[in-house]
Every structure is written in structure tokens, then in C-alpha cells.
Amino acid sequence: MIRSRLCDLLGIKYPVIQGAMAWVSTAELVAAVSEAGGIGVIGAGLMPADLMREQIRKAKSLTSKPFGVNLMLLSEHIDQLVEVVLDEGVPLVTTGAGNPGIYLERFKAKGIKVFPVVPSVALAKRLERQGVDGLIAEGMESGGHIGESTTMALVPQIVDAVEIPVVAAGGIGDGRGIAAALALGADGVQMGTRFIVANECIVHEDYKTAVLKAGDRDTVVTGRPTGHPVRILKNRLAKELLRMEAEGATPEEFERVGTGKLRAAAVDGDVDFGSVMAGQIAGLVNKRQSAAEIMEEIMQDAETTLRNIYGRVH
Ligand code: TUI
């Protein structure tokens, strides 16, 4: 069985973090992933603090296993969200879209483990010095807001630069991806896209169908000129955003077209003009399963892959 120091640190069976997804990884999916031996993570996205408290309480009612909360640092509610997380006490906080340095002391004082998502070696080193518990090295294959480097290039460079556990993210959707991440020196993986289609995930059915239907070239990166590139499935919204980019639209114009579009896709099922965030690995996600079936399958396949590789080199 594949175990790593990540399992001991977080008190989990398998070294798999469910990537946080706003409007998608709600308490239902989070609890199912944690029950299945990984660790589920609630995606706060832009939600207000009272909704986050509700989600944390719901997750607590559905599982006694550890779970996490992701804080999207660009949120206007970030200070209140931090207070709710401190007040409720969750085992794990992951962060995205910025540097969580100013909040670290308070999380540490409560015994909350902090794993920021980092897109670069420089930020990884800085955060290790500031005392984070681990890092999520996320490549640009991921869905949603991304950095510039690929997972293949980023993970080994961060692994070499720090001592703390490193979790690989971006482009990982099955056991082969997990084996590859371990080969790069990662202590575990974070997977988002594969869990979108989990039976327990409450996202709109049409969003799931769009991910299931997607092929290898069906995601695009929009919003590069705004400084916040976002990978989404290629649909009418994506084409409109790319057209605006080509015509030199202002950040304000982007904001007007983009605002509320993730909710439109995830909650209302508007997969044509909503923002259907998904990673490049969507092409590999072809079947609906329970979170437990996903976990058992990927961990079995990871072991088989590693054993087969070992067999080939002897
Ligand atoms: O955060 C994500 N993925 C996301 S967030 C999101 S919602 C959103 N809403 C409005 C604008 C943008 C996004 C959808 N998907 N992944 C983690 C991630 N973090 N990817 C990249 C980063 C990142 C980027 C820069 C982390 C740190 C960072 O640091 C800059 C600095 O301050 O040094």
C-alpha cells in the first residue's frame, strides 16, 4: 500500500487531497472523499463567511474523518473567512491565488495544518521559511486559476528546494499520474477534475456531462492579460473571452463578462455561457463513480503501475 509522511501528518489512509473547487467541492463531496481515505477540501471561492461556516458544520456532520478548507486569497471576504476557519477549527487549510503568509501564525496557534498552492520555487521557499506544513505544487494543466509552469517541470524543482512535504497537482487523474508524481519526488497528489463527476458531487449534471465528454484539447486558458489566467472548457464563453483578448479588452470588460459565470455553470448548468473550469486531464475522465470507487481504483492502479515499472527495469 502506498503511504507517505503526508498520510501521517494529516491522519489519512491515502496521500490524495481532493482539489478544492468553488461551487463544486461542497460538504457532500468533501465528506465522501475523506470517508474514502483521502482528504476532501471545501472550496470557499468567493462565498461569504456564514455560508462557509454552514459548509464546515455540514461536513463535520457527514464525517468524523479529517477534511480541509481552501481559502481563495483574492476573495473580498478573506478576513472573515479566516476568522470562521479559526473559530470552527478544521484539520487542514489550503490556499490559492496568493501568499497566505500574514495568516500563518494564527492557523499554527490553533494546530491547523497549512498547505498553500504555489506556482513557483521562490514562493515555495519563502513559505517554508515562514513555517507552512506542506506545499501543493500546481502545474498549468490544472483547471481554474493557474501559474505558468507545467507539473512535470515544477514538482521536482520544488521538491529539491524544500524539506517539507510536497503535493503534486495539475494533470493528475489516475493511478499512472500518482505513480508519476511519486517518481518526481512528491509525497502525494491533489486531484480535482476527476472528482467533479463523483456521484456525491452536487455540481449540475450538465457540468458533469461536459467534463465526461471533453477530449484532450477541449480546455483553453482565458484571462491571461488580466494577470489571472483561468483554464476552462472551450465553450461560447471561452470563445468570447479569447475574442476580447485578441481585441485588447480592458480588465474591467473582462470582469463584466466573467463575473458570476462559475456559479452559472456549476449551479444553473449553463455550460454554454458559464465558466466550466476543468483541467487538461478532463479528456481522461470518462465514467461516473462514487468517491470511494475512484479512490480504490486510482490507488490500486498506482501500485500496479509502480510494480510494472519496477519489473521493466530489472
Ligand atoms: O486558486 C487556484 N485555482 C482557482 S481559484 C479560482 S476562483 C478565481 N476567481 C477570480 C479570479 C481568479 C480565480 C479558480 N481556480 N489554484 C491555486 C493557485 N494558486 N494557482 C495559482 C496560484 C497562485 C498564484 C500566485 C498562488 C500564489 C501566487 O502568488 C503570487 C504571490 O503573491 O507571490
Residues whose N, C-alpha, C, O or C-beta is under 5 A from the ligand:
A	BS01	TUI	M72 T95 G96 A97 G98 N99 V117 V118 P119 L123 G143 G144 H145 I146 G147 H228
